[in-house]
Amino acid sequence: MTIQSAIQLRHRFSITWLRSPWAILISAILGGYIGSYHPVIATAIAPIGELYLGLLKMCVFPILLSAITTSIGRLMASHDAGQYIRRILIVFPIGLLLTSVVAMVVAMILGPGRNLSEATLDTLGVVVNSSGIDLEMSLTGPLPQEDSTNVASFFIGMVPDNIFTALSEGQTLKVLVFAIVFGVSLGFLKENQANAVFEVLDAIFQSFNQLIQWFTLILPFGLCSLLAYQLSRQGTDVMFAMINFIGVALTTFCFIYIINTLVIWQQSKQSIWSVLLAVREPVILALATSSSLACLPSAISRLSSGLRFKRQTVNLVTPLSITLCRFGSVIYFALGTIFVAQLYQTQLGITELIIVLLGTVFAGMATSGVTGVLTLTMLGLVLEPLQLPLEAVLVLFIAIDPLIDPFRTLGIVYTGMATTAVIADLES
C-alpha cells in the first residue's frame, strides 16, 4: 500500500466515523457533562454551536424556495396534481386534529396540574412573583385586554409585500406562500419555457443539498456545543417544581415518536431497523438545534434517498407539513392548556374541549415563522377563550423551554416526515 493510498483510506475512515452513531453518542455525552458541571466552558464553546446552526440555516431558504417551487410547478403540469392535492387536504387536517386529541387525552389522564404539593405551589408562586407579575391580580383580577391575532390578519400576514424583504428577514411563511404561488404559475407555462427555470432551481437545490452533506461532518462538534450551552442555562428550582408537566410532556412526545416511527415503517415497506437508521440524522438535528427549518434539508434527503419515497412529492409535502402544520407546537399547546386548566381547577366540558382542540391547531399553525418566547405567547389564543390567564403562567413555560424546545422541534419535524410518508408514494 502506497503512502497516498494510506492517506486516502485514513481520510475515508475519518469521514465515516464522523457520520457514525458513535461519534454522535460521544459528542452528546460530552456536551451533557460540560453543560452540567462546567457552565463556563459551555459558554465559551457556545459560538461553535451557533456557527454550525447558522451554516444550516444559510441553506434553508434556497432549498425551501427551489424545492417547493419546482415540485409544485411539475406537479401542476402532471396528471397526478389532483390526486396529491386531495391527499394533502385530507391528511393535513386529520393529522393535526389527531395529534391534538392524543396530547389532550394523555394530559387529562396523567394530570400534570392536579394534586400538586404545597411546596410545589409555593415554588411556582415565587417564580411567578420574581418575574414582576402581580400574581394576585393575575389569579383574581380581570384579564388584561391585548390585541389578539384573528384569522383574517393571520392570512393577510402570510402574503409577502416584497419577497426579498421576506427572505432577508427570515419570514418563512411568506417565503413559502411565494414559492407556492410561483410554482403554480410555472405549472401553467409552456413546457419549453418552464424547463429552463426548473433546471436553474434544480441546480440551486442540488448545490445547497451538497453543502448540507458537507456540514454533517461537523455535526458532532456542533451537537456537543449546543447541548452543553443548552444544559448550562437550565435552573433546578423551576425544573423540580414543573417536574410533573415536564414528565408528561416528554412522555407524550416519546409516544408520538413511536407512533410516527410505526407509520413511516408501515409506509416505507422496509424493516424497522432500516427506518430508525434512515431517520437518525433529522432526529438528532431536531434535538440538537431546536430549529425545524435547519432539519428540513435532512428530512427531505432521508425520506427520498434513504426511504425511497418519490422525490418530487417529498420536496413538496415535507416543507409544507413542517412549516405549516407545526405538529410539535400543537402537542405542546394542548398539554399546556390542560395543565393550566388543572392548575386553576377549571372544569372543561364538551364545549371547552372543542375550543382546546381547534384552538391548539390554529395556535400551532400560527407559530409558522415564529421562534423563541413568541412561540409560547401563541398559547394565549387557546387560553383566552377559556378565561385562563397566560400572564400568570408564561414565565413558568419560559423557564423550562430550553428543555422542552428540542422535543417540540422533534415533534414538528418527525410528525411532518410521517405525514409525508402517508401522502407520498414509493419509487417504483
C-alpha positions as CSV (number, residue, x, y, z in Angstrom):
1,M,0.0,0.0,0.0
2,T,1.4,3.4,-1.0
3,I,1.5,6.4,1.3
4,Q,-1.1,8.2,-0.8
5,S,-3.5,5.2,-0.6
6,A,-3.0,5.0,3.2
7,I,-3.8,8.7,3.5
8,Q,-6.9,8.3,1.4
9,L,-8.0,5.3,3.4
10,R,-7.5,7.2,6.7
11,H,-9.4,10.2,5.2
12,R,-12.4,7.9,4.3
13,F,-12.3,6.3,7.7
14,S,-12.4,9.7,9.4
15,I,-15.4,10.9,7.4
16,T,-17.2,7.6,8.0
17,W,-16.5,7.8,11.8
18,L,-17.7,11.5,12.0
19,R,-21.0,10.4,10.4
20,S,-21.4,7.3,12.6
21,P,-23.8,7.0,15.6
22,W,-20.8,6.5,17.9
23,A,-19.5,10.0,17.2
24,I,-22.9,11.4,17.8
25,L,-23.3,9.5,21.1
26,I,-19.9,10.5,22.4
27,S,-20.5,14.2,21.5
28,A,-23.9,14.1,23.2
29,I,-22.4,12.6,26.4
30,L,-19.6,15.1,26.4
31,G,-21.9,18.0,25.8
32,G,-24.2,16.9,28.7
33,Y,-21.2,16.6,31.0
34,I,-19.8,20.0,30.1
35,G,-23.2,21.7,30.4
36,S,-24.0,20.1,33.8
37,Y,-20.6,20.5,35.5
38,H,-18.6,23.2,33.6
39,P,-21.0,26.0,32.6
40,V,-18.1,28.4,32.0
41,I,-16.7,26.1,29.4
42,A,-20.2,25.6,27.9
43,T,-20.5,29.3,27.4
44,A,-17.0,29.5,25.9
45,I,-17.7,26.9,23.2
46,A,-21.3,28.2,22.5
47,P,-20.1,30.0,19.3
48,I,-19.2,26.7,17.7
49,G,-22.8,25.5,18.0
50,E,-24.1,28.9,16.9
51,L,-21.8,28.7,13.8
52,Y,-23.0,25.3,12.9
53,L,-26.6,26.3,13.3
54,G,-26.0,29.4,11.2
55,L,-24.5,27.3,8.4
56,L,-27.5,25.0,8.4
57,K,-29.9,27.9,8.4
58,M,-28.0,29.5,5.5
59,C,-29.1,26.6,3.3
60,V,-32.7,26.5,4.4
61,F,-34.3,29.3,2.3
62,P,-32.6,28.4,-1.0
63,I,-33.7,24.7,-0.5
64,L,-37.2,25.7,0.6
65,L,-37.7,28.1,-2.3
66,S,-36.3,25.8,-5.0
67,A,-37.9,22.5,-3.7
68,I,-41.4,23.9,-3.2
69,T,-41.4,25.9,-6.5
70,T,-40.1,23.1,-8.6
71,S,-42.3,20.4,-7.0
72,I,-45.5,22.4,-7.3
73,G,-44.7,23.5,-10.8
74,R,-44.0,20.0,-12.1
75,L,-47.0,18.6,-10.1
76,M,-49.4,21.2,-11.7
77,A,-48.1,20.1,-15.1
78,S,-48.5,16.4,-14.4
79,H,-51.6,14.2,-14.4
80,D,-51.3,13.5,-10.7
81,A,-51.9,17.0,-9.5
82,G,-55.5,16.5,-8.3
83,Q,-54.6,13.2,-6.6
84,Y,-51.8,14.7,-4.4
85,I,-53.8,17.9,-3.6
86,R,-56.7,15.8,-2.4
87,R,-54.3,13.8,-0.2
88,I,-52.8,16.9,1.3
89,L,-56.2,18.4,2.0
90,I,-57.3,15.2,3.8
91,V,-54.2,14.1,5.6
92,F,-53.0,17.5,7.0
93,P,-56.3,18.4,8.9
94,I,-56.8,14.9,10.1
95,G,-53.2,14.7,11.3
96,L,-53.4,18.0,13.2
97,L,-56.6,17.0,14.9
98,L,-55.4,13.5,15.9
99,T,-52.2,15.0,17.2
100,S,-54.1,17.4,19.4
101,V,-56.5,14.7,20.6
102,V,-53.6,12.4,21.6
103,A,-51.9,15.2,23.6
104,M,-55.2,16.2,25.3
105,V,-56.0,12.6,26.3
106,V,-52.6,12.0,27.7
107,A,-52.7,15.3,29.7
108,M,-56.2,14.5,31.1
109,I,-55.2,11.0,32.1
110,L,-51.8,11.8,33.7
111,G,-52.9,15.2,35.1
112,P,-49.7,17.3,35.3
113,G,-51.5,20.1,37.1
114,R,-53.6,18.1,39.5
115,N,-52.8,17.4,43.2
116,L,-49.6,19.4,43.4
117,S,-48.0,19.6,46.8
118,E,-47.9,22.9,48.8
119,A,-44.2,23.1,48.4
120,T,-44.5,22.9,44.6
121,L,-47.2,25.5,44.6
122,D,-45.1,27.8,46.8
123,T,-42.1,27.4,44.4
124,L,-44.3,28.2,41.4
125,G,-45.6,31.3,43.2
126,V,-42.1,32.5,44.0
127,V,-41.0,32.1,40.4
128,V,-44.1,34.0,39.1
129,N,-43.7,36.8,41.7
130,S,-40.0,37.2,40.9
131,S,-40.8,37.8,37.3
132,G,-42.5,41.1,38.2
133,I,-46.1,39.8,37.6
134,D,-48.7,40.6,40.1
135,L,-49.8,37.1,41.0
136,E,-52.8,38.1,43.0
137,M,-54.1,40.3,40.1
138,S,-53.3,37.6,37.6
139,L,-55.3,35.0,39.5
140,T,-58.3,37.0,40.6
141,G,-58.5,40.2,38.6
142,P,-59.8,40.8,35.1
143,L,-57.6,39.7,32.3
144,P,-55.7,42.5,30.5
145,Q,-57.0,43.4,27.1
146,E,-54.5,42.8,24.4
147,D,-54.6,42.8,20.7
148,S,-55.2,39.2,19.6
149,T,-54.3,37.6,16.3
150,N,-57.5,36.9,14.4
151,V,-57.9,34.6,11.5
152,A,-58.2,37.4,8.9
153,S,-55.0,39.2,10.0
154,F,-53.2,35.8,10.1
155,F,-54.0,35.0,6.5
156,I,-53.3,38.6,5.3
157,G,-49.9,38.5,7.1
158,M,-49.0,35.4,5.1
159,V,-48.8,37.3,1.8
160,P,-45.3,38.9,1.2
161,D,-45.3,42.5,0.0
162,N,-41.7,42.1,-1.0
163,I,-40.2,38.6,-1.4
164,F,-36.6,39.9,-1.0
165,T,-37.6,41.5,2.4
166,A,-39.2,38.3,3.4
167,L,-36.0,36.4,2.5
168,S,-33.7,38.8,4.3
169,E,-35.8,38.9,7.4
170,G,-36.3,35.1,7.6
171,Q,-40.1,35.3,7.2
172,T,-40.6,31.6,6.5
173,L,-44.4,31.6,6.0
174,K,-44.2,34.4,3.4
175,V,-41.4,32.7,1.5
176,L,-43.5,29.5,1.5
177,V,-46.6,31.3,0.1
178,F,-44.4,33.0,-2.6
179,A,-42.9,29.6,-3.6
180,I,-46.4,28.0,-3.8
181,V,-47.8,30.9,-6.0
182,F,-44.7,30.9,-8.1
183,G,-44.8,27.2,-8.6
184,V,-48.4,27.2,-9.6
185,S,-47.8,29.9,-12.2
186,L,-44.8,27.9,-13.6
187,G,-47.0,24.8,-13.9
188,F,-49.3,26.7,-16.4
189,L,-46.4,27.8,-18.7
190,K,-45.5,26.0,-21.8
191,E,-43.1,23.1,-21.2
192,N,-40.1,24.6,-23.0
193,Q,-40.5,27.9,-21.1
194,A,-40.8,26.3,-17.7
195,N,-38.0,23.8,-18.1
196,A,-35.3,26.4,-18.2
197,V,-36.5,27.7,-14.8
198,F,-36.8,24.2,-13.4
199,E,-33.2,23.4,-14.4
200,V,-31.9,26.5,-12.5
201,L,-33.9,25.7,-9.5
202,D,-32.8,22.1,-9.6
203,A,-29.1,23.3,-9.7
204,I,-29.7,25.5,-6.7
205,F,-31.4,22.7,-4.7
206,Q,-28.6,20.2,-5.6
207,S,-25.8,22.6,-4.7
208,F,-27.2,23.5,-1.3
209,N,-28.0,19.9,-0.6
210,Q,-24.3,19.1,-1.2
211,L,-23.4,21.8,1.3
212,I,-25.7,20.1,3.8
213,Q,-23.9,16.8,3.3
214,W,-20.5,18.5,4.0
215,F,-21.9,20.2,7.1
216,T,-22.8,16.8,8.6
217,L,-19.1,16.2,9.1
218,I,-19.0,18.8,11.8
219,L,-22.3,17.7,13.4
220,P,-20.5,16.1,16.4
221,F,-18.8,19.3,17.3
222,G,-21.9,21.4,16.8
223,L,-24.0,18.9,18.8
224,C,-21.6,19.0,21.7
225,S,-21.5,22.8,21.9
226,L,-25.3,23.2,21.5
227,L,-26.1,20.6,24.2
228,A,-23.6,22.0,26.6
229,Y,-24.8,25.5,26.3
230,Q,-28.5,24.5,26.5
231,L,-28.0,22.5,29.7
232,S,-25.9,25.2,31.3
233,R,-28.9,27.6,31.0
234,Q,-31.4,25.5,32.9
235,G,-32.1,26.1,36.6
236,T,-33.0,23.4,39.0
237,D,-35.7,25.0,41.1
238,V,-38.2,25.5,38.4
239,M,-37.3,22.2,36.9
240,F,-38.3,20.4,40.1
241,A,-41.4,22.5,40.6
242,M,-42.6,21.7,37.0
243,I,-41.4,18.1,37.0
244,N,-44.9,16.7,36.6
245,F,-45.5,18.8,33.5
246,I,-42.1,18.1,32.1
247,G,-42.6,14.3,32.6
248,V,-46.0,14.3,30.9
249,A,-44.6,16.4,28.0
250,L,-41.7,14.2,27.4
251,T,-43.9,11.1,27.7
252,T,-46.3,12.5,25.2
253,F,-43.5,13.4,22.7
254,C,-42.0,9.9,23.1
255,F,-45.4,8.3,22.5
256,I,-45.9,10.5,19.4
257,Y,-42.4,9.5,18.2
258,I,-43.2,5.8,18.5
259,I,-46.5,6.3,16.5
260,N,-44.6,8.2,13.8
261,T,-42.0,5.5,13.6
262,L,-44.6,2.9,13.1
263,V,-46.3,5.0,10.4
264,I,-43.1,5.5,8.5
265,W,-42.2,1.8,8.8
266,Q,-45.6,0.8,7.5
267,Q,-45.5,3.2,4.6
268,S,-41.9,2.6,3.6
269,K,-42.2,-1.2,3.4
270,Q,-38.7,-1.5,5.0
271,S,-37.5,-3.1,8.2
272,I,-37.9,-1.1,11.4
273,W,-34.2,-1.0,11.9
274,S,-33.7,0.4,8.4
275,V,-36.3,3.1,9.2
276,L,-34.5,4.0,12.5
277,L,-31.2,4.3,10.7
278,A,-32.7,6.4,7.9
279,V,-34.3,8.9,10.2
280,R,-31.4,9.1,12.6
281,E,-29.9,12.3,11.2
282,P,-33.0,14.6,11.2
283,V,-34.0,13.3,14.7
284,I,-30.5,14.2,16.1
285,L,-30.6,17.6,14.3
286,A,-34.0,18.4,15.8
287,L,-32.9,17.6,19.3
288,A,-29.5,19.4,18.9
289,T,-30.6,22.6,17.0
290,S,-34.2,23.1,18.2
291,S,-34.7,24.5,14.7
292,S,-37.2,22.8,12.4
293,L,-36.0,24.7,9.4
294,A,-32.4,23.5,10.0
295,C,-33.7,19.9,9.8
296,L,-35.7,20.4,6.6
297,P,-32.9,19.5,4.1
298,S,-32.0,16.4,6.1
299,A,-35.7,15.3,6.4
300,I,-36.2,15.7,2.6
301,S,-33.0,13.8,1.9
302,R,-33.7,10.9,4.3
303,L,-37.3,10.4,3.0
304,S,-36.3,10.4,-0.7
305,S,-32.8,8.8,-0.7
306,G,-33.0,6.8,2.5
307,L,-36.6,5.5,2.4
308,R,-37.2,5.7,-1.3
309,F,-40.3,7.9,-1.4
310,K,-40.9,9.8,-4.6
311,R,-38.6,12.9,-4.5
312,Q,-41.0,15.2,-6.3
313,T,-43.7,14.6,-3.7
314,V,-41.3,14.7,-0.8
315,N,-39.9,18.0,-2.0
316,L,-43.4,19.4,-2.0
317,V,-45.1,17.9,1.1
318,T,-42.3,17.9,3.6
319,P,-41.7,21.6,3.7
320,L,-45.4,22.2,3.7
321,S,-46.0,19.8,6.7
322,I,-43.1,21.1,8.7
323,T,-43.7,24.8,8.0
324,L,-47.5,24.9,8.1
325,C,-48.7,22.1,10.3
326,R,-46.3,22.6,13.3
327,F,-47.4,19.3,15.0
328,G,-44.9,19.8,17.9
329,S,-46.4,23.2,18.8
330,V,-49.9,21.7,18.6
331,I,-48.9,18.9,21.1
332,Y,-47.3,21.4,23.4
333,F,-50.2,23.9,23.4
334,A,-52.7,21.0,24.1
335,L,-50.6,19.9,27.1
336,G,-50.1,23.4,28.3
337,T,-53.7,24.3,28.1
338,I,-54.8,21.2,30.1
339,F,-52.1,21.9,32.6
340,V,-53.2,25.5,33.2
341,A,-56.8,24.4,33.5
342,Q,-55.9,21.8,36.1
343,L,-53.7,24.2,37.9
344,Y,-56.7,26.6,38.2
345,Q,-59.1,23.8,38.9
346,T,-61.2,24.7,35.9
347,Q,-63.6,22.1,34.7
348,L,-63.6,21.5,30.9
349,G,-66.8,20.5,29.4
350,I,-67.5,19.4,25.8
351,T,-67.6,23.0,24.5
352,E,-64.3,23.8,26.2
353,L,-62.6,20.7,24.9
354,I,-63.7,21.6,21.4
355,I,-62.2,25.0,21.9
356,V,-59.0,23.4,23.1
357,L,-59.0,21.0,20.1
358,L,-59.5,23.6,17.4
359,G,-57.6,26.4,19.3
360,T,-54.4,24.4,19.6
361,V,-54.5,23.5,15.9
362,F,-54.8,27.2,14.9
363,A,-52.3,28.4,17.5
364,G,-49.8,25.8,16.4
365,M,-50.2,26.8,12.7
366,A,-49.8,30.5,13.8
367,T,-46.3,29.7,15.1
368,S,-45.1,29.3,11.5
369,G,-42.0,31.5,11.2
370,V,-42.2,32.4,15.0
371,T,-39.3,31.4,17.3
372,G,-38.3,31.6,20.9
373,V,-40.6,33.2,23.5
374,L,-43.0,34.4,20.8
375,T,-43.9,30.7,20.2
376,L,-45.1,30.4,23.8
377,T,-47.2,33.6,23.6
378,M,-49.4,31.9,21.0
379,L,-50.8,29.8,23.8
380,G,-52.9,32.8,24.7
381,L,-55.0,32.1,21.5
382,V,-56.3,29.0,23.4
383,L,-56.3,30.2,27.0
384,E,-58.1,33.5,26.3
385,P,-61.5,31.9,25.1
386,L,-61.3,29.7,28.3
387,Q,-60.8,32.7,30.5
388,L,-57.5,31.4,31.7
389,P,-54.6,33.9,32.2
390,L,-51.5,33.4,30.2
391,E,-49.5,36.1,32.0
392,A,-49.5,34.2,35.3
393,V,-48.0,31.1,33.9
394,L,-46.0,32.3,30.9
395,V,-42.9,32.7,33.0
396,L,-43.1,29.1,34.1
397,F,-43.2,27.9,30.5
398,I,-40.3,30.2,29.5
399,A,-38.2,28.8,32.4
400,I,-38.5,25.2,31.2
401,D,-38.5,25.9,27.5
402,P,-34.7,25.2,27.0
403,L,-35.5,21.6,28.0
404,I,-38.8,21.2,26.1
405,D,-38.0,23.1,22.9
406,P,-35.8,20.3,21.4
407,F,-38.6,17.8,21.8
408,R,-41.2,20.3,20.5
409,T,-39.0,20.7,17.4
410,L,-38.7,16.9,17.1
411,G,-42.5,16.7,17.2
412,I,-42.7,19.2,14.3
413,V,-40.0,17.6,12.2
414,Y,-40.7,13.9,12.8
415,T,-44.5,14.1,12.6
416,G,-44.1,16.1,9.4
417,M,-42.0,13.3,8.0
418,A,-44.6,10.7,9.0
419,T,-47.3,12.9,7.3
420,T,-45.2,13.0,4.1
421,A,-44.8,9.2,4.2
422,V,-48.6,8.8,4.3
423,I,-49.1,11.1,1.3
424,A,-46.1,10.2,-0.9
425,D,-45.8,7.0,-3.0
426,L,-42.7,4.8,-3.1
427,E,-40.3,4.9,-6.0
428,S,-41.2,2.1,-8.4
